[in-house]
Amino acid sequence: MKFGIDMGHNCPPDTGAVGVNNKKEDDLTKAVGTFLTQKLVAAGHSVINCTPTTARSVGESLRKRVDKANANQVDIFVSIHFNANSPTDKPMGSEIYAISNASKAIAKSVLAEIVKLGFKDKKVKTTPFFVIKNTSMPAILVECCFCDSKADMDLFNAEKMAEAIKFGLVGDSDETSITQPGILKIKEKTVLKPSTQQSSDLPQESLVAIAPGDYPVLDFRYEERHYWVKFPNKNLGGRDEHFVFDQYGKVVEK
């Protein structure tokens, strides 16, 4: 698996917030990103550092991050940030931004691990920030916690945060796939087919009709730009079915 890691800001004039005890977001994202890179590589994955070193504007800085990820065809893009609102002693928590269904599944897995560290769960959100809107692969923007919250920063440890993100992404193995449980939502009667050919050109026994409803995903993997989904088909007596979707949502294997 190839990851694009963006250590948020760190590219003047694109600089981050300043929090408790003058802790700079730039330093915090760099620390987490460095540990995360080391941990992903140790687990057998490759990492592309998508953080630019020079830019004439914030807009150019953002564009360079996206271009680096897209040019290297990374499988998953992770942008690391820290929130800031106004100085407080109260715990503020962690949140992750994601747009596509695949990205949301990844975000939920990562956030669940961060919350286990003791941070307040501020949920997965869908604001289309530039770096997750313009990357051509599943992308998440992680707001690790609030750097201007004393409670959050007392709890924060860069290596533990990196480990939580890494575990949410790949678990504790060196497999090159990602397992992500979730819900397959079918809003209207749907026919899944084992190729991109027209249903009328395929053997009827190769087609699976699925009624509207929510189907728990038993396994989800992102491999070679395809999504491998396994779920219990309640129309077939609960028998497990699995399908492979390409990056555009077309079924390419059953």
N, C-alpha and C positions, 0 to 999 in steps of 0.2 A: 504494500500500500504506500502511495506517495502522498505526503501531507504538505500543504502550504501553510507555514506558520507566519503570521503577521504580528509582530510585537508593536502594538498600537503606538502611534505618534513616533517619537524618537527620530524625527526628521525636520529640524527647524526650517521654516516657521511653523511646522506642524508639531506642536508640543502639547502635552497633556496637562491635567489638573495638578494642583499642589494640595496635599492633605495634611493630616495630623503630623505634628513635629517636622514640618517642612518636607515630608515624604513626597517625592515627585512620581506622578503616574508613569512617566517615561522609564524611571529606574525600576518601578514595580513590574511593568509589563515585560521589560527586558529580562528581569530575573526569572519570572515565571516562564517566559518563552524559551530561555536558555535551558532551564531544567526540563521543560517539556520536550524540546528537541533531543536532548540527551537520552531521555527515557524512551521516546519513540524509536530512535536509532538502536538503542540497546535491545528493544523488543523485535528488531528485524525489519523495521520500516525505513523508508527514505524520507528526508525532509528538505524542502526548499524554503529558505529564508526569504520571505516576501517583503521584508522591511527595507524601504529605500534609505539611502544615506544622504542624498541631496535632493532638493526640490525648490522651485521658485515660489510655490504657493501650496496651501493645504490641498487644493484641488488636484494639483499635479502629484502631490504625495499619495493621495488616495488612488489616483489613476495608475501610478507606478506599481502599487501593491496588486491591484487587479490584473494588470498586464503581466506581471511576473508569474502569478498563479496560472493564468490562462495560457501563456506561452509554454509553460512547463507541464501543462496538462495534469496538474495535481488531481488526486482523487477527492480530497476533502480539504477545504480551506478553513482555517481557524484564526480569527482575529482576536487578540487578547487586549482587554481594556480594564480600567477601574473607574467606577462611577464617582461623582461628587455632586453634592447638592448645597448644603451649608453645614458648617462644622457642628457636630453633635456628639454627645456621649452615647446615644442610643444605637442599638444594632440596626443596620439598614438592609443588609442582605445582598444576594446575588441574583442575577437574571441573565438570560441568554436570548439573543435575537436570531431568528431564522425565518425564512420565507417559504420554501418548498416543503412538501410533506416529508421528503427524505431528510432535509435539513432539520426539520422539527423533531423527527425521531432521534436524530443524533443529539440535538440540543437537550432533549428530555433526559437522555441517558447521562450526558455530561453534568447537567444541573443536579441530577439526583445524587451524584457522587460528591459534588461540591457541598450540597446541603448536609451530607453526612459529616462534614467537618464542623458543623455547628452554625453555619450561616443561615439566615432567614431566606426562605424560598420566595423569590419575587416572580417566579414563573417564566415560561418561554413566551417571548413577545415577537410581534411581526413587523415592527417598524422597518421599512426598506432602506437601511443605511447603504451608502454607496458601495462599500466593499462586498456586501452580501447580495446586493441587487445585480451587480455587473460581473460577478464571477460566473464561469460557465459550468461549475460543479457544485455539489452540495456545500453550503458555506454557513458558518455560525460566527456570531460575534459575542464573545464571553465578557460580561461585566463581572469580574471576579468578586468584587465587593466595593464598598464605598471607602475611598482613601481618606475622606474627611470625617469618618465615623470612628471615634476612639474605640468603641466596642468591636467593630469589624477589624480594625487594624491590630488590636490586642490579640484577636483570634488568628489573624493572618500569618501564614508561613509560606514562603514562595515555593519551596520544594513540595510541601504537602498539597498546595493548590495545583501544582503541575502534575503530581501523581494522580490527583482526583480527575483532572481533565484527561490525562492519558488513559486511565482506567475506564472512563466513560466512553472514550473513543475506541479502544481496542481490547479492553479487559486486561487480564494478567498473562496472556499467552503471547507467543510470537507469530500467531496466525496472521495471514495477510487479508483477512476479511473482518467485517464488523457485525456483531450480532446486536440487533436492536428490536426489542419487542414493541408492539404497538397495536393499533386498530386499523383494519382495512374497512373503510366506509364506502358502501355501495349505495348510491342514491336512486338509481333506477335499474331495471332489469338489464343485466350485462352478460355478454358472452365473451369468455376468455378463450383465446385460441393460441396454438403453439407456434405461430409465425405471423408475419405481417401480411400474408396473403388474405384475400377476401374470404369470409367464412363460407360462402357458397362454393368455393373451390377446394375446400378441405373436407376430409372424412368426418361425418357427423360424430363418430365416437371420439374424435380429438377435441371436440368443443365442450365447454363446460358452462352451463347457464347458471348464473348466480342471482338470486333474488335480492331486492333491496334489504339492507340491514348492516349491522356492525359485526365484523368478523375479527376475533382476536388473532393477531399475527403471532405465530409460534416461533418464527425465526425470520430475520431480515439481514441480508448481507449485500454489501456493495463491492462487486468484484469486476475489474476490467470494464468499468463504466456501465455495468448492468446491475439491476436490483433483483435479488433472489428473495422471493416472498413465499412463506409457507403458512397456511392457515387451515383450520378445520372447516370443511364445506358442509354446512348443516343440511344442504339439499341432497347430500350423498351419505346420509347417516352419520355425519360427523367425521368421515374419513379425511385424513390430511391430504391437502392438495398443495402443490408448489408450482410457482411460475417464475420465469425470469423476464424482467422488463428492461428495455434499453433506457437510455437517459431521457428519451422523449415519451416514455410511458407505454411503448408498444411491447406486447408480449413476444419474446423471441424464442422461448423454450418452455415446454410444459413437462 
